[in-house]
Amino acid sequence: MQCPFPRTLDCSVRRGMVFSNRFMDIMKMLSELRSERSHIEEAILVLERLARGHGRRRGRPPKGMSESRGQEQPSHGTPTKKRIISPEARAKMAEAQRKRWAAKKKAQA
């Protein structure tokens, strides 16, 4: 059988290079598969915990669990009345803001 590699290398060395390249590819595939396996195992653990969680659990439930059970989201507080500001107070606030803007422009110049 003829060696398909250049004649400048000894055939046993040339075969060793191919073996090492294939070995590296196999090792890379193995490491990727192991990482996928760890991700799958983590997902299985999470699903098992969710399946066991029929009783009360402590703490705030995850967002996905409350939505999937059809529970309504709590409101962020009771609606408050809109504050009414007198025209005099509004004019005072506007004047104060103008003074702040003028001071900022003066500092920039």
PLY file of the C-alpha trace (Angstrom):
ply
format ascii 1.0
element vertex 109
property float x
property float y
property float z
element edge 108
property int vertex1
property int vertex2
end_header
0.00 0.00 0.00
1.35 3.39 -0.93
1.52 6.18 1.59
-0.62 9.16 0.40
1.62 11.76 2.11
4.61 13.61 0.69
7.76 11.62 0.35
9.75 14.05 2.45
8.33 12.49 5.61
8.91 8.96 6.79
5.69 6.99 6.24
5.42 5.97 9.91
5.69 9.65 10.94
3.15 10.62 8.33
0.70 8.01 9.62
1.33 9.25 13.16
0.33 12.77 12.12
-2.96 11.53 10.73
-3.55 9.54 13.90
-2.82 12.54 16.08
-5.18 14.75 14.02
-7.96 12.18 14.23
-7.25 11.69 17.92
-7.55 15.44 18.52
-10.85 15.54 16.61
-12.18 12.64 18.67
-11.06 14.30 21.90
-12.78 17.53 20.83
-15.98 15.63 20.05
-15.82 13.89 23.40
-15.42 17.16 25.29
-18.36 18.70 23.40
-20.53 15.65 24.13
-19.60 15.78 27.82
-20.58 19.43 28.02
-23.90 18.68 26.29
-24.46 15.82 28.73
-23.90 18.14 31.69
-26.41 20.62 30.26
-28.96 17.87 29.73
-28.44 16.54 33.26
-29.00 20.04 34.68
-32.22 20.38 32.67
-33.41 17.00 33.95
-32.74 18.05 37.54
-34.70 21.27 37.09
-37.63 19.40 35.58
-37.59 16.85 38.38
-37.63 19.63 40.97
-40.57 21.26 39.21
-42.43 17.95 39.06
-41.91 17.34 42.79
-43.01 20.84 43.76
-46.72 20.06 44.25
-46.78 21.29 47.85
-46.06 24.72 49.21
-42.63 26.02 48.57
-40.83 28.77 50.36
-40.06 32.06 48.72
-41.23 33.73 45.59
-42.10 31.36 42.74
-40.21 31.71 39.47
-41.88 33.91 36.88
-42.60 31.02 34.52
-44.37 28.98 37.19
-46.84 31.71 38.13
-47.71 32.41 34.49
-48.19 28.74 33.62
-50.63 28.19 36.46
-52.80 31.04 35.27
-52.24 33.27 38.26
-52.62 36.95 37.64
-49.66 39.19 38.11
-50.02 41.40 41.17
-50.42 45.10 40.51
-47.51 47.35 41.36
-49.50 49.24 43.94
-52.85 50.88 44.30
-53.58 53.62 41.81
-53.08 57.02 43.40
-54.84 60.26 42.65
-53.05 62.58 40.28
-51.43 65.44 42.15
-52.62 68.84 41.17
-50.06 71.64 41.32
-51.17 75.24 41.61
-50.14 77.64 38.84
-48.02 79.61 41.34
-46.10 76.49 42.37
-45.65 75.49 38.73
-44.22 78.93 37.91
-41.83 78.67 40.87
-40.63 75.25 39.70
-40.14 76.55 36.14
-38.11 79.53 37.37
-35.91 77.27 39.51
-35.31 74.99 36.52
-34.35 77.97 34.34
-31.83 79.01 36.98
-30.32 75.48 37.00
-30.06 75.49 33.20
-28.44 78.93 33.20
-25.90 77.82 35.81
-25.09 74.71 33.77
-24.63 76.73 30.56
-22.43 79.21 32.40
-20.27 76.36 33.76
-19.88 74.84 30.27
-18.86 78.15 28.68
0 1
1 2
2 3
3 4
4 5
5 6
6 7
7 8
8 9
9 10
10 11
11 12
12 13
13 14
14 15
15 16
16 17
17 18
18 19
19 20
20 21
21 22
22 23
23 24
24 25
25 26
26 27
27 28
28 29
29 30
30 31
31 32
32 33
33 34
34 35
35 36
36 37
37 38
38 39
39 40
40 41
41 42
42 43
43 44
44 45
45 46
46 47
47 48
48 49
49 50
50 51
51 52
52 53
53 54
54 55
55 56
56 57
57 58
58 59
59 60
60 61
61 62
62 63
63 64
64 65
65 66
66 67
67 68
68 69
69 70
70 71
71 72
72 73
73 74
74 75
75 76
76 77
77 78
78 79
79 80
80 81
81 82
82 83
83 84
84 85
85 86
86 87
87 88
88 89
89 90
90 91
91 92
92 93
93 94
94 95
95 96
96 97
97 98
98 99
99 100
100 101
101 102
102 103
103 104
104 105
105 106
106 107
107 108
